[in-house]
Amino acid sequence: MKNDGERPPHVSDGADPLGTNSQIGLKLKQYYAELVSEEVPDRFADLLRQLEQTPAASKKG
Amino acid sequence: MAVSQGFKTDLLAAIPSLRAFAMSLAQNSDKADDLVQETLVKAWDKHESFQPGTNLKAWLFTILRNEFYSQMRKRGREVQDSDGAMTGRLAVHPAQQGQLDLEDFRTALEKLPEDQREAIILIGASGFSYEEAAEICQCAVGTIKSRVSRARSRLQEILQISGESEYGPDSIASQVMGSNAA
């Protein structure tokens, strides 16, 4: 299970051009972490619930 | 065949990442959420083609990405100005003492062509390996590498970051400027 906290994932490879020593790399992770931490609208849970209730047979064809 | 409860739980858990990736691609939250919705429906319909034990997130990202490009084609593609004109108008200022504003960064990211943007996001932010990213983008590993590298140079250029040694003495600069050359 992935931890979607705000902490950027640790990059162990020091030679990684987008690693923690790279300003671009850091900003990229910050940008993304902000997006990931946004609240998820209810519509998606509702959608999955709906899909679950749809009989699988109707999707044949 | 019924979709397992575990699959549903995993889909739910993947939504934040899917939204982040969709936002990175679409640059618009309505479009991004539509993409995520479409991805979930497709994933649900195709759940039998997912092999348990393999990377669900990569599988979902692939679906989302395909959906994004197919919608773009349908729409006749909203042209992104990634070749200079916009870059010229973009308010840039030199990164000050290692500080780089997130808003500036976001603006710069938007200027990248999609293929470069998705590559740098997958590798630098979503945590995929080059191999996984290549699979998601259906291209060669070398292609991903070169897109990431071009994206990175492009961002540095737009943001006026020179090199990658903001956090310490620049060894090249000190070599150039150093007076103690023996």
gemmi code that builds the backbone of each chain (N, CA, C; Angstrom):
import gemmi

chains = {
    "A": [
        ("MET", (0.861, -1.201, 0.000), (0.000, 0.000, 0.000), (0.886, 1.236, 0.000)),
        ("LYS", (0.484, 2.167, -0.760), (1.344, 3.330, -0.903), (0.998, 4.387, 0.124)),
        ("ASN", (2.023, 4.984, 0.642), (1.800, 6.089, 1.547), (1.740, 7.376, 0.736)),
        ("ASP", (0.572, 7.966, 0.724), (0.418, 9.157, -0.092), (0.514, 10.427, 0.738)),
        ("GLY", (1.393, 10.407, 1.679), (1.590, 11.578, 2.508), (2.252, 12.684, 1.720)),
        ("GLU", (2.560, 13.750, 2.369), (3.122, 14.872, 1.630), (4.616, 14.737, 1.434)),
        ("ARG", (5.177, 13.843, 2.189), (6.611, 13.654, 2.057), (6.946, 13.072, 0.694)),
        ("PRO", (7.871, 13.660, -0.007), (8.230, 13.074, -1.296), (8.896, 11.726, -1.080)),
        ("PRO", (8.677, 10.825, -2.027), (9.288, 9.519, -1.868), (10.808, 9.646, -1.819)),
        ("HIS", (11.414, 8.806, -1.028), (12.856, 8.872, -0.941), (13.501, 8.260, -2.163)),
        ("VAL", (14.412, 8.933, -2.688), (15.137, 8.408, -3.822), (16.531, 8.059, -3.318)),
        ("SER", (16.826, 6.798, -3.404), (18.086, 6.369, -2.806), (19.257, 6.604, -3.748)),
        ("ASP", (18.944, 6.648, -5.023), (20.002, 6.774, -6.004), (20.510, 8.204, -6.085)),
        ("GLY", (21.722, 8.416, -5.605), (22.271, 9.757, -5.577), (22.516, 10.328, -6.956)),
        ("ALA", (22.663, 9.456, -7.934), (22.956, 9.908, -9.281), (21.679, 10.218, -10.057)),
        ("ASP", (20.551, 9.972, -9.438), (19.280, 10.218, -10.089), (19.159, 11.687, -10.470)),
        ("PRO", (18.971, 11.975, -11.745), (18.912, 13.377, -12.162), (17.691, 14.102, -11.600)),
        ("LEU", (16.716, 13.348, -11.125), (15.549, 13.990, -10.527), (15.474, 13.693, -9.036)),
        ("GLY", (16.577, 13.346, -8.473), (16.614, 12.973, -7.064), (16.537, 14.165, -6.132)),
        ("THR", (16.796, 13.911, -4.890), (16.576, 14.939, -3.872), (17.573, 16.092, -3.949)),
        ("ASN", (18.634, 15.909, -4.700), (19.564, 17.020, -4.853), (19.212, 17.913, -6.033)),
        ("SER", (18.177, 17.526, -6.718), (17.800, 18.291, -7.887), (16.630, 19.206, -7.560)),
        ("GLN", (16.777, 20.454, -7.880), (15.706, 21.402, -7.581), (14.449, 21.058, -8.380)),
        ("ILE", (14.659, 20.675, -9.630), (13.528, 20.261, -10.465), (12.855, 19.029, -9.846)),
        ("GLY", (13.682, 18.081, -9.427), (13.150, 16.866, -8.827), (12.313, 17.156, -7.585)),
        ("LEU", (12.809, 18.056, -6.765), (12.094, 18.395, -5.540), (10.765, 19.072, -5.833)),
        ("LYS", (10.800, 20.003, -6.773), (9.574, 20.736, -7.112), (8.536, 19.806, -7.720)),
        ("LEU", (9.037, 18.908, -8.532), (8.169, 17.934, -9.179), (7.411, 17.124, -8.131)),
        ("LYS", (8.145, 16.694, -7.129), (7.536, 15.880, -6.081), (6.567, 16.708, -5.247)),
        ("GLN", (6.952, 17.960, -5.034), (6.081, 18.847, -4.258), (4.776, 19.121, -5.026)),
        ("TYR", (4.935, 19.406, -6.308), (3.786, 19.652, -7.185), (2.825, 18.461, -7.160)),
        ("TYR", (3.405, 17.288, -7.272), (2.605, 16.073, -7.370), (1.969, 15.708, -6.030)),
        ("ALA", (2.757, 15.870, -4.964), (2.247, 15.542, -3.632), (1.031, 16.402, -3.300)),
        ("GLU", (1.062, 17.625, -3.775), (-0.064, 18.515, -3.538), (-1.313, 17.995, -4.248)),
        ("LEU", (-1.125, 17.543, -5.470), (-2.251, 16.996, -6.229), (-2.791, 15.721, -5.581)),
        ("VAL", (-1.857, 14.862, -5.165), (-2.275, 13.585, -4.576), (-3.039, 13.801, -3.271)),
        ("SER", (-2.666, 14.843, -2.552), (-3.285, 15.044, -1.240), (-4.624, 15.779, -1.321)),
        ("GLU", (-5.016, 16.161, -2.518), (-6.323, 16.812, -2.663), (-7.445, 15.863, -2.261)),
        ("GLU", (-8.498, 16.439, -1.747), (-9.626, 15.621, -1.340), (-10.316, 15.019, -2.558)),
        ("VAL", (-10.645, 13.766, -2.453), (-11.286, 13.078, -3.580), (-12.797, 13.306, -3.530)),
        ("PRO", (-13.357, 13.812, -4.618), (-14.813, 14.025, -4.634), (-15.574, 12.704, -4.450)),
        ("ASP", (-16.755, 12.804, -3.862), (-17.553, 11.603, -3.594), (-17.966, 10.868, -4.854)),
        ("ARG", (-17.952, 11.589, -5.985), (-18.496, 10.980, -7.194), (-17.802, 9.666, -7.549)),
        ("PHE", (-16.549, 9.523, -7.147), (-15.824, 8.312, -7.540), (-16.240, 7.102, -6.702)),
        ("ALA", (-16.423, 7.323, -5.422), (-16.911, 6.232, -4.576), (-18.326, 5.860, -5.010)),
        ("ASP", (-19.116, 6.874, -5.346), (-20.484, 6.621, -5.821), (-20.457, 5.802, -7.100)),
        ("LEU", (-19.550, 6.192, -7.975), (-19.425, 5.499, -9.256), (-19.104, 4.017, -9.048)),
        ("LEU", (-18.146, 3.750, -8.181), (-17.768, 2.354, -7.938), (-18.924, 1.576, -7.319)),
        ("ARG", (-19.645, 2.235, -6.454), (-20.810, 1.585, -5.847), (-21.826, 1.228, -6.930)),
        ("GLN", (-22.007, 2.172, -7.844), (-22.946, 1.948, -8.960), (-22.502, 0.784, -9.826)),
        ("LEU", (-21.211, 0.790, -10.158), (-20.664, -0.271, -11.006), (-20.847, -1.630, -10.342)),
        ("GLU", (-20.695, -1.610, -9.037), (-20.807, -2.844, -8.282), (-22.221, -3.407, -8.361)),
        ("GLN", (-23.175, -2.494, -8.426), (-24.573, -2.938, -8.430), (-25.070, -3.310, -9.813)),
        ("THR", (-24.297, -2.936, -10.823), (-24.697, -3.272, -12.184), (-24.393, -4.745, -12.422)),
        ("PRO", (-25.397, -5.508, -12.823), (-25.138, -6.926, -13.063), (-24.096, -7.099, -14.164)),
        ("ALA", (-23.143, -7.940, -13.908), (-22.052, -8.141, -14.850), (-22.556, -8.650, -16.191)),
        ("ALA", (-23.659, -9.391, -16.176), (-24.176, -9.991, -17.401), (-24.529, -8.931, -18.436)),
        ("SER", (-24.936, -7.767, -17.976), (-25.371, -6.733, -18.909), (-24.210, -6.177, -19.720)),
        ("LYS", (-23.009, -6.520, -19.302), (-21.859, -5.967, -20.017), (-21.354, -6.888, -21.102)),
        ("LYS", (-22.070, -7.996, -21.275), (-21.614, -8.927, -22.306), (-21.736, -8.332, -23.695)),
        ("GLY", (-20.852, -8.728, -24.564), (-20.985, -8.314, -25.953), (-19.913, -7.400, -26.410)),
    ],
    "B": [
        ("MET", (-17.952, -12.425, -14.761), (-17.354, -12.728, -13.465), (-17.438, -11.497, -12.573)),
        ("ALA", (-17.772, -11.736, -11.355), (-17.934, -10.604, -10.447), (-16.589, -9.960, -10.128)),
        ("VAL", (-16.659, -8.678, -9.921), (-15.445, -7.957, -9.547), (-15.236, -8.151, -8.046)),
        ("SER", (-14.045, -8.496, -7.680), (-13.805, -8.786, -6.263), (-13.790, -7.516, -5.426)),
        ("GLN", (-14.072, -7.711, -4.165), (-14.081, -6.593, -3.233), (-12.684, -5.972, -3.150)),
        ("GLY", (-11.694, -6.830, -3.205), (-10.319, -6.352, -3.125), (-9.981, -5.432, -4.279)),
        ("PHE", (-10.465, -5.785, -5.453), (-10.214, -4.970, -6.637), (-10.836, -3.588, -6.459)),
        ("LYS", (-12.033, -3.590, -5.942), (-12.716, -2.315, -5.725), (-11.941, -1.458, -4.714)),
        ("THR", (-11.508, -2.101, -3.648), (-10.738, -1.384, -2.630), (-9.457, -0.798, -3.221)),
        ("ASP", (-8.809, -1.596, -4.068), (-7.567, -1.129, -4.689), (-7.830, 0.037, -5.642)),
        ("LEU", (-8.948, -0.047, -6.346), (-9.304, 1.068, -7.236), (-9.497, 2.344, -6.429)),
        ("LEU", (-10.243, 2.216, -5.350), (-10.490, 3.386, -4.500), (-9.174, 3.987, -4.010)),
        ("ALA", (-8.276, 3.099, -3.621), (-7.002, 3.560, -3.078), (-6.152, 4.248, -4.139)),
        ("ALA", (-6.373, 3.888, -5.388), (-5.549, 4.450, -6.462), (-6.058, 5.805, -6.956)),
        ("ILE", (-7.260, 6.167, -6.537), (-7.868, 7.393, -7.078), (-7.027, 8.656, -6.874)),
        ("PRO", (-6.485, 8.887, -5.684), (-5.671, 10.108, -5.542), (-4.513, 10.172, -6.536)),
        ("SER", (-3.841, 9.057, -6.753), (-2.737, 9.048, -7.718), (-3.246, 9.246, -9.140)),
        ("LEU", (-4.363, 8.614, -9.437), (-4.929, 8.773, -10.779), (-5.312, 10.221, -11.045)),
        ("ARG", (-5.880, 10.856, -10.041), (-6.260, 12.262, -10.215), (-5.028, 13.139, -10.410)),
        ("ALA", (-3.988, 12.837, -9.658), (-2.768, 13.628, -9.798), (-2.179, 13.470, -11.195)),
        ("PHE", (-2.160, 12.260, -11.670), (-1.625, 12.027, -13.017), (-2.528, 12.681, -14.071)),
        ("ALA", (-3.831, 12.546, -13.883), (-4.779, 13.149, -14.825), (-4.636, 14.665, -14.853)),
        ("MET", (-4.441, 15.257, -13.686), (-4.241, 16.707, -13.619), (-2.958, 17.105, -14.332)),
        ("SER", (-1.937, 16.294, -14.161), (-0.665, 16.600, -14.808), (-0.815, 16.562, -16.323)),
        ("LEU", (-1.647, 15.658, -16.800), (-1.836, 15.555, -18.242), (-2.795, 16.606, -18.757)),
        ("ALA", (-3.944, 16.702, -18.123), (-5.024, 17.525, -18.667), (-4.932, 18.997, -18.268)),
        ("GLN", (-4.272, 19.279, -17.163), (-4.082, 20.655, -16.712), (-5.397, 21.362, -16.406)),
        ("ASN", (-6.390, 20.586, -16.067), (-7.705, 21.165, -15.841), (-8.476, 20.167, -14.988)),
        ("SER", (-9.022, 20.614, -13.877), (-9.534, 19.633, -12.928), (-10.823, 18.959, -13.398)),
        ("ASP", (-11.638, 19.671, -14.176), (-12.845, 19.012, -14.693), (-12.485, 17.901, -15.663)),
        ("LYS", (-11.582, 18.231, -16.561), (-11.148, 17.226, -17.524), (-10.452, 16.074, -16.817)),
        ("ALA", (-9.677, 16.420, -15.817), (-8.943, 15.385, -15.081), (-9.917, 14.426, -14.409)),
        ("ASP", (-10.944, 14.973, -13.778), (-11.888, 14.097, -13.091), (-12.701, 13.260, -14.075)),
        ("ASP", (-12.980, 13.823, -15.236), (-13.656, 13.027, -16.265), (-12.770, 11.863, -16.705)),
        ("LEU", (-11.487, 12.151, -16.824), (-10.539, 11.103, -17.202), (-10.498, 9.990, -16.153)),
        ("VAL", (-10.481, 10.400, -14.914), (-10.438, 9.412, -13.834), (-11.716, 8.575, -13.853)),
        ("GLN", (-12.831, 9.232, -14.044), (-14.110, 8.528, -14.096), (-14.105, 7.489, -15.219)),
        ("GLU", (-13.683, 7.932, -16.388), (-13.629, 7.048, -17.544), (-12.674, 5.870, -17.285)),
        ("THR", (-11.577, 6.180, -16.633), (-10.591, 5.148, -16.307), (-11.176, 4.097, -15.369)),
        ("LEU", (-11.920, 4.560, -14.376), (-12.500, 3.619, -13.421), (-13.521, 2.712, -14.107)),
        ("VAL", (-14.326, 3.302, -14.983), (-15.333, 2.503, -15.696), (-14.650, 1.460, -16.572)),
        ("LYS", (-13.627, 1.900, -17.299), (-12.902, 0.973, -18.172), (-12.217, -0.129, -17.359)),
        ("ALA", (-11.590, 0.271, -16.271), (-10.889, -0.701, -15.428), (-11.880, -1.733, -14.898)),
        ("TRP", (-13.042, -1.241, -14.540), (-14.066, -2.140, -14.013), (-14.486, -3.149, -15.096)),
        ("ASP", (-14.736, -2.640, -16.265), (-15.168, -3.507, -17.372), (-14.090, -4.517, -17.767)),
        ("LYS", (-12.848, -4.060, -17.661), (-11.747, -4.910, -18.130), (-11.032, -5.619, -16.991)),
        ("HIS", (-11.674, -5.681, -15.842), (-10.943, -6.173, -14.660), (-10.353, -7.566, -14.872)),
        ("GLU", (-11.000, -8.331, -15.753), (-10.488, -9.689, -15.967), (-9.139, -9.688, -16.682)),
        ("SER", (-8.861, -8.621, -17.388), (-7.577, -8.584, -18.088), (-6.443, -8.116, -17.178)),
        ("PHE", (-6.794, -7.716, -15.966), (-5.728, -7.372, -15.026), (-5.219, -8.635, -14.346)),
        ("GLN", (-3.920, -8.797, -14.357), (-3.334, -9.963, -13.702), (-2.995, -9.634, -12.269)),
        ("PRO", (-3.686, -10.278, -11.338), (-3.424, -10.004, -9.922), (-1.940, -10.237, -9.626)),
        ("GLY", (-1.412, -9.397, -8.799), (-0.001, -9.541, -8.468), (0.874, -8.613, -9.292)),
        ("THR", (0.337, -8.151, -10.424), (1.103, -7.171, -11.190), (0.719, -5.777, -10.697)),
        ("ASN", (1.365, -4.797, -11.250), (1.213, -3.439, -10.748), (-0.109, -2.798, -11.197)),
        ("LEU", (-1.056, -2.757, -10.270), (-2.370, -2.205, -10.612), (-2.277, -0.730, -10.982)),
        ("LYS", (-1.436, -0.026, -10.254), (-1.319, 1.410, -10.502), (-0.822, 1.653, -11.935)),
        ("ALA", (0.165, 0.880, -12.354), (0.687, 1.039, -13.715), (-0.394, 0.694, -14.737)),
        ("TRP", (-1.150, -0.333, -14.440), (-2.238, -0.749, -15.337), (-3.272, 0.373, -15.470)),
        ("LEU", (-3.628, 0.964, -14.344), (-4.611, 2.053, -14.351), (-4.069, 3.296, -15.061)),
        ("PHE", (-2.811, 3.592, -14.815), (-2.198, 4.756, -15.469), (-2.206, 4.569, -16.985)),
        ("THR", (-1.983, 3.327, -17.421), (-1.996, 3.056, -18.854), (-3.375, 3.333, -19.438)),
        ("ILE", (-4.395, 2.877, -18.736), (-5.764, 3.110, -19.205), (-6.048, 4.611, -19.260)),
        ("LEU", (-5.660, 5.299, -18.201), (-5.937, 6.736, -18.138), (-5.222, 7.489, -19.259)),
        ("ARG", (-3.989, 7.111, -19.459), (-3.200, 7.778, -20.488), (-3.809, 7.540, -21.876)),
        ("ASN", (-4.193, 6.301, -22.150), (-4.830, 6.007, -23.442), (-6.102, 6.825, -23.619)),
        ("GLU", (-6.847, 6.928, -22.547), (-8.079, 7.689, -22.590), (-7.786, 9.167, -22.886)),
        ("PHE", (-6.772, 9.671, -22.238), (-6.401, 11.080, -22.448), (-6.070, 11.347, -23.912)),
        ("TYR", (-5.231, 10.482, -24.490), (-4.837, 10.728, -25.875), (-5.984, 10.477, -26.844)),
        ("SER", (-6.841, 9.537, -26.522), (-7.946, 9.305, -27.447), (-8.950, 10.462, -27.382)),
        ("GLN", (-9.126, 11.030, -26.190), (-9.999, 12.214, -26.101), (-9.386, 13.393, -26.836)),
        ("MET", (-8.078, 13.503, -26.730), (-7.412, 14.616, -27.404), (-7.575, 14.508, -28.914)),
        ("ARG", (-7.462, 13.278, -29.389), (-7.628, 13.079, -30.833), (-9.042, 13.415, -31.257)),
        ("LYS", (-10.004, 12.974, -30.442), (-11.401, 13.246, -30.773), (-11.674, 14.736, -30.827)),
        ("ARG", (-11.079, 15.424, -29.904), (-11.307, 16.867, -29.828), (-10.546, 17.634, -30.884)),
        ("GLY", (-9.769, 16.934, -31.641), (-8.961, 17.636, -32.624), (-7.824, 18.366, -31.964)),
        ("ARG", (-7.519, 17.943, -30.804), (-6.341, 18.386, -30.095), (-6.287, 19.900, -29.876)),
        ("GLU", (-6.387, 20.247, -28.641), (-6.184, 21.651, -28.314), (-4.683, 21.894, -28.326)),
        ("VAL", (-4.304, 22.730, -29.218), (-2.876, 22.888, -29.435), (-2.185, 23.524, -28.242)),
        ("GLN", (-1.171, 22.882, -27.845), (-0.374, 23.423, -26.754), (0.823, 24.131, -27.339)),
        ("ASP", (1.009, 25.314, -26.899), (2.164, 26.042, -27.373), (3.368, 25.652, -26.544)),
        ("SER", (4.142, 24.776, -27.091), (5.287, 24.349, -26.296), (6.580, 24.761, -26.975)),
        ("ASP", (6.459, 25.576, -27.984), (7.665, 25.870, -28.748), (8.085, 27.320, -28.756)),
        ("GLY", (8.140, 27.883, -27.613), (8.807, 29.170, -27.573), (7.932, 30.389, -27.389)),
        ("ALA", (6.893, 30.519, -28.206), (6.108, 31.740, -28.156), (5.641, 32.017, -26.730)),
        ("MET", (5.067, 30.990, -26.128), (4.551, 31.100, -24.783), (5.691, 31.255, -23.782)),
        ("THR", (6.701, 30.520, -24.020), (7.835, 30.550, -23.114), (8.383, 31.968, -23.008)),
        ("GLY", (8.354, 32.666, -24.140), (8.847, 34.029, -24.150), (8.013, 34.940, -23.269)),
        ("ARG", (6.706, 34.673, -23.262), (5.820, 35.528, -22.477), (5.790, 35.145, -21.004)),
        ("LEU", (6.243, 33.968, -20.766), (6.211, 33.484, -19.402), (7.105, 34.331, -18.508)),
        ("ALA", (6.494, 34.805, -17.445), (7.302, 35.617, -16.539), (8.325, 34.747, -15.844)),
        ("VAL", (9.532, 34.965, -16.170), (10.565, 34.173, -15.513), (11.490, 35.087, -14.740)),
        ("HIS", (11.961, 34.554, -13.700), (13.000, 35.276, -12.981), (13.957, 34.231, -12.463)),
        ("PRO", (15.164, 34.606, -12.323), (16.138, 33.622, -11.877), (15.752, 33.066, -10.512)),
        ("ALA", (15.920, 31.801, -10.357), (15.657, 31.193, -9.069), (16.571, 31.845, -8.039)),
        ("GLN", (15.965, 32.296, -6.977), (16.769, 33.016, -5.991), (17.261, 32.062, -4.921)),
        ("GLN", (18.501, 31.992, -4.761), (19.112, 31.222, -3.684), (18.434, 29.883, -3.477)),
        ("GLY", (18.201, 29.184, -4.555), (17.628, 27.859, -4.399), (16.121, 27.868, -4.176)),
        ("GLN", (15.539, 29.050, -4.092), (14.095, 29.120, -3.933), (13.444, 29.095, -5.296)),
        ("LEU", (12.435, 28.280, -5.401), (11.741, 28.215, -6.666), (10.269, 28.129, -6.326)),
        ("ASP", (9.537, 29.075, -6.817), (8.131, 29.141, -6.501), (7.372, 28.007, -7.175)),
        ("LEU", (6.481, 27.394, -6.411), (5.733, 26.251, -6.945), (4.823, 26.669, -8.100)),
        ("GLU", (4.313, 27.881, -8.003), (3.447, 28.380, -9.069), (4.229, 28.554, -10.379)),
        ("ASP", (5.420, 29.080, -10.259), (6.276, 29.210, -11.438), (6.575, 27.842, -12.022)),
        ("PHE", (6.794, 26.913, -11.108), (7.120, 25.572, -11.566), (5.954, 24.964, -12.336)),
        ("ARG", (4.762, 25.142, -11.790), (3.557, 24.595, -12.425), (3.389, 25.205, -13.825)),
        ("THR", (3.579, 26.514, -13.895), (3.457, 27.189, -15.181), (4.476, 26.643, -16.179)),
        ("ALA", (5.670, 26.422, -15.695), (6.718, 25.896, -16.571), (6.375, 24.487, -17.045)),
        ("LEU", (5.853, 23.708, -16.142), (5.486, 22.327, -16.466), (4.425, 22.293, -17.573)),
        ("GLU", (3.505, 23.243, -17.496), (2.444, 23.308, -18.508), (2.983, 23.583, -19.899)),
        ("LYS", (4.163, 24.164, -19.950), (4.732, 24.524, -21.247), (5.382, 23.340, -21.942)),
        ("LEU", (5.565, 22.276, -21.215), (6.210, 21.116, -21.833), (5.234, 20.401, -22.761)),
        ("PRO", (5.758, 19.831, -23.840), (4.918, 18.960, -24.666), (4.455, 17.773, -23.813)),
        ("GLU", (3.275, 17.250, -24.133), (2.702, 16.179, -23.301), (3.648, 15.003, -23.092)),
        ("ASP", (4.321, 14.596, -24.152), (5.137, 13.394, -24.002), (6.269, 13.603, -22.993)),
        ("GLN", (6.811, 14.802, -22.988), (7.876, 15.085, -22.025), (7.310, 15.246, -20.616)),
        ("ARG", (6.164, 15.908, -20.557), (5.564, 16.140, -19.243), (5.188, 14.820, -18.585)),
        ("GLU", (4.541, 13.958, -19.336), (4.126, 12.707, -18.715), (5.350, 11.886, -18.288)),
        ("ALA", (6.389, 11.923, -19.103), (7.583, 11.141, -18.762), (8.218, 11.641, -17.465)),
        ("ILE", (8.348, 12.938, -17.345), (9.019, 13.459, -16.152), (8.141, 13.282, -14.907)),
        ("ILE", (6.840, 13.321, -15.102), (5.924, 13.077, -13.980), (5.996, 11.620, -13.527)),
        ("LEU", (5.936, 10.718, -14.480), (5.945, 9.294, -14.133), (7.226, 8.918, -13.405)),
        ("ILE", (8.335, 9.441, -13.889), (9.627, 9.088, -13.307), (9.932, 9.906, -12.050)),
        ("GLY", (9.727, 11.188, -12.150), (10.168, 12.056, -11.066), (9.168, 12.242, -9.943)),
        ("ALA", (7.890, 11.924, -10.207), (6.885, 12.181, -9.180), (6.051, 10.959, -8.820)),
        ("SER", (5.612, 10.209, -9.807), (4.744, 9.064, -9.500), (5.509, 7.867, -8.972)),
        ("GLY", (6.820, 7.907, -9.115), (7.628, 6.840, -8.553), (7.727, 5.583, -9.402)),
        ("PHE", (7.461, 5.690, -10.689), (7.613, 4.522, -11.549), (9.059, 4.383, -12.006)),
        ("SER", (9.416, 3.151, -12.308), (10.736, 2.920, -12.874), (10.683, 3.286, -14.360)),
        ("TYR", (11.853, 3.402, -14.975), (11.884, 3.695, -16.409), (11.164, 2.594, -17.188)),
        ("GLU", (11.327, 1.360, -16.732), (10.685, 0.233, -17.417), (9.163, 0.345, -17.328)),
        ("GLU", (8.690, 0.660, -16.128), (7.237, 0.789, -15.956), (6.698, 1.955, -16.772)),
        ("ALA", (7.414, 3.055, -16.745), (6.967, 4.231, -17.496), (6.932, 3.918, -18.986)),
        ("ALA", (7.901, 3.162, -19.453), (7.939, 2.792, -20.868), (6.722, 1.935, -21.221)),
        ("GLU", (6.352, 1.077, -20.287), (5.187, 0.237, -20.520), (3.912, 1.079, -20.551)),
        ("ILE", (3.820, 1.987, -19.617), (2.642, 2.852, -19.559), (2.524, 3.680, -20.843)),
        ("CYS", (3.630, 4.187, -21.309), (3.604, 5.046, -22.501), (3.770, 4.255, -23.793)),
        ("GLN", (3.874, 2.953, -23.667), (4.028, 2.099, -24.837), (5.148, 2.564, -25.761)),
        ("CYS", (6.292, 2.737, -25.159), (7.450, 3.115, -25.954), (8.692, 2.485, -25.334)),
        ("ALA", (9.827, 2.723, -25.944), (11.061, 2.118, -25.454), (11.583, 2.835, -24.212)),
        ("VAL", (12.308, 2.114, -23.413), (12.900, 2.694, -22.208), (13.794, 3.888, -22.562)),
        ("GLY", (14.550, 3.733, -23.637), (15.427, 4.821, -24.075), (14.658, 6.084, -24.434)),
        ("THR", (13.475, 5.883, -24.988), (12.629, 7.028, -25.341), (12.205, 7.782, -24.082)),
        ("ILE", (11.830, 7.024, -23.056), (11.449, 7.661, -21.793), (12.633, 8.434, -21.234)),
        ("LYS", (13.777, 7.809, -21.266), (14.969, 8.461, -20.719), (15.244, 9.779, -21.429)),
        ("SER", (15.133, 9.749, -22.737), (15.459, 10.979, -23.454), (14.371, 12.033, -23.249)),
        ("ARG", (13.112, 11.597, -23.116), (12.056, 12.580, -22.841), (12.242, 13.223, -21.468)),
        ("VAL", (12.607, 12.408, -20.491), (12.831, 12.941, -19.146), (13.969, 13.949, -19.177)),
        ("SER", (14.994, 13.574, -19.905), (16.154, 14.445, -19.946), (15.850, 15.765, -20.671)),
        ("ARG", (15.074, 15.655, -21.745), (14.703, 16.895, -22.440), (13.766, 17.745, -21.590)),
        ("ALA", (12.854, 17.066, -20.898), (11.922, 17.796, -20.034), (12.677, 18.551, -18.946)),
        ("ARG", (13.662, 17.881, -18.401), (14.423, 18.473, -17.327), (15.210, 19.696, -17.827)),
        ("SER", (15.849, 19.541, -18.964), (16.597, 20.685, -19.509), (15.662, 21.829, -19.826)),
        ("ARG", (14.502, 21.463, -20.365), (13.546, 22.491, -20.742), (13.058, 23.266, -19.522)),
        ("LEU", (12.776, 22.528, -18.450), (12.327, 23.184, -17.224), (13.429, 24.074, -16.661)),
        ("GLN", (14.630, 23.584, -16.705), (15.751, 24.393, -16.209), (15.877, 25.669, -17.016)),
        ("GLU", (15.651, 25.515, -18.303), (15.770, 26.657, -19.201), (14.673, 27.678, -18.899)),
        ("ILE", (13.438, 27.206, -18.816), (12.320, 28.107, -18.553), (12.478, 28.780, -17.198)),
        ("LEU", (12.916, 28.008, -16.230), (13.020, 28.540, -14.872), (14.377, 29.172, -14.599)),
        ("GLN", (15.196, 29.173, -15.608), (16.526, 29.747, -15.489), (17.320, 29.176, -14.338)),
        ("ILE", (17.283, 27.885, -14.270), (18.122, 27.203, -13.303), (19.334, 26.728, -14.065)),
        ("SER", (20.476, 27.103, -13.631), (21.646, 26.648, -14.349), (22.267, 25.482, -13.622)),
        ("GLY", (22.281, 24.370, -14.296), (22.876, 23.191, -13.688), (22.074, 22.707, -12.517)),
        ("GLU", (22.611, 21.832, -11.770), (21.871, 21.241, -10.670), (22.676, 21.298, -9.399)),
        ("SER", (23.332, 22.408, -9.177), (24.173, 22.459, -7.987), (23.782, 23.637, -7.109)),
        ("GLU", (22.450, 23.853, -7.022), (21.983, 25.009, -6.259), (22.267, 24.867, -4.776)),
        ("TYR", (22.441, 23.634, -4.341), (22.535, 23.418, -2.914), (23.959, 23.326, -2.397)),
        ("GLY", (24.856, 23.800, -3.164), (26.218, 23.725, -2.669), (27.117, 24.492, -3.586)),
        ("PRO", (28.353, 24.557, -3.234), (29.298, 25.248, -4.089), (29.306, 24.589, -5.460)),
        ("ASP", (29.221, 25.388, -6.446), (29.215, 24.851, -7.800), (30.649, 24.508, -8.180)),
        ("SER", (30.888, 23.234, -8.338), (32.274, 22.833, -8.540), (32.825, 23.364, -9.855)),
        ("ILE", (31.935, 23.400, -10.870), (32.441, 23.882, -12.151), (32.726, 25.381, -12.076)),
        ("ALA", (31.780, 26.106, -11.474), (31.962, 27.544, -11.359), (33.217, 27.871, -10.554)),
        ("SER", (33.419, 27.127, -9.501), (34.592, 27.449, -8.690), (35.880, 27.091, -9.424)),
        ("GLN", (35.765, 26.096, -10.303), (36.938, 25.800, -11.110), (37.234, 26.941, -12.073)),
        ("VAL", (36.129, 27.423, -12.654), (36.295, 28.489, -13.632), (36.797, 29.763, -12.967)),
        ("MET", (36.196, 30.064, -11.813), (36.484, 31.331, -11.186), (37.674, 31.266, -10.227)),
        ("GLY", (37.999, 30.075, -9.852), (39.062, 29.929, -8.869), (40.384, 30.527, -9.354)),
        ("SER", (41.042, 31.173, -8.462), (42.298, 31.816, -8.857), (43.491, 30.962, -8.473)),
        ("ASN", (43.147, 29.853, -7.827), (44.258, 29.056, -7.314), (44.642, 27.903, -8.245)),
        ("ALA", (44.390, 28.116, -9.514), (44.776, 27.070, -10.449), (46.285, 26.889, -10.420)),
        ("ALA", (46.670, 25.714, -10.056), (48.101, 25.498, -9.898), (48.804, 25.305, -11.225)),
    ],
}
model = gemmi.Model(1)
for chain_id, residues in chains.items():
    chain = gemmi.Chain(chain_id)
    for i, (resn, *xyz) in enumerate(residues, 1):
        res = gemmi.Residue()
        res.name, res.seqid = resn, gemmi.SeqId(i, " ")
        for name, pos in zip(("N", "CA", "C"), xyz):
            atom = gemmi.Atom()
            atom.name, atom.element = name, gemmi.Element(name[0])
            atom.pos, atom.b_iso = gemmi.Position(*pos), 0.0
            res.add_atom(atom)
        chain.add_residue(res)
    model.add_chain(chain)
structure = gemmi.Structure()
structure.add_model(model)
structure.setup_entities()
